[in-house]
Amino acid sequence: MLMPAAHIHHTADEHGTVILDARTGKWSLLGPDASRIWQAIAANGTTDGLADQLAILTGRDPHAVRQGIDHLVQQWKQDGLLIDPTHAPRRRWWRQ
C-alpha cells in the first residue's frame, strides 16, 4: 500500500496533477499519464490494473507500461513523495 507522504500536498484538474513538497517548497506538475498513476495511488493505495488500462487506451505494450509505472513509483518513493505505511521504520522512544 502506498500513499502520499504527510508533507506532500496535491490537487488535480483536467490538465493534470500539481504536487507541492512542503519540506522543500518544490512544485511538480504531472502530465496526463503520470497524473493517472498519482491519482490511482492517492485513491486506492496501489497501481494494480492501471498498466492494462493505460496500455489499452494508448495502444502500448502492457509490460512496457508496467515497467514505466514501476520506475516512476520507485522514483517518487526515493524522492520522499510516496511512502508505504506498512513498511515505515519504527521510531525508537529515545530518538523522538
N, C-alpha and C positions, 0 to 999 in steps of 0.2 A: 504494500500500500504506500502510495506517495501522496504528498501534499505540499503546497507552498509553505516555505519557512515563515515563521512568525513575523519577521521583519520585511516580508515581501507583500506589496500591495499591487493589485491588478484589476483591470477592468477591460471589458470587451465591447466592441460595436461591430457593425457590418464590415468594417475595414480591417479589423484585426484586434490584437490584444496589446495593451500597454502595461508594462511592468515597472514598478519602482522598487529598487532595493533601498530601504530606508537607512540601512547602515552606511552605505557608500554614497547615496544620493544619485546613483546611476539609473537612468531610464532606458528601457528597451522597448522597441516596437516590433511585434511579431507579425509576420505576413499571414496569409490565409491558412497555409498548411501547418505552420508552427503554432498558430493560434488554436487550430482544432486540437492539436496534441495537448497544448497547455490546458484548454478548457476540459478535455476528457479527464485529465489528471485532477484538475480542481473540482470537478463534479463527481467523479467516480473513484478517484484514487488509483487508477490504472489506465493503461492504453490497450487493454485486451480487445481484440477485434478491430481496432482502428486501422491497422495496416491493410486489412482486406477492404475496408470501406474506402480508404483513400486510393487504393490500387484500382478498384472498380471505377471510381469517379474520374481518375486521371489516366487510366489505361496503362499504368506502370506495373512492373513485376512485384507481387506481394512480398517476396523475400527481400528484395532491394528496399522496398518501403519500410519493412520491419527493421532492417539494419539501420536505415536513416533515423527512424524514430528512436531506436535504442541508443544510437550515438548522441542524438540531441538530448535525450533524457539524462544520459550519463554526464554530458557537459553541464546541464542545469544543476545536477547534483554536485558536481565538482565546484561550480560557481557559488554554491550555497543557496540557490533559488528554490530547490526542492529538497525535502527531507523524507526519510522513511521512519515514521514514528515508532514502528515496531522494532527497528534496529538502532534506535538512538542510544548513544553511550550513556550509561548511568553515571550520575554525578555522585561523587563521594561527599559525605557530610562535611569533611574538613576542607573541601575546596569550594564551598558555596559562597 
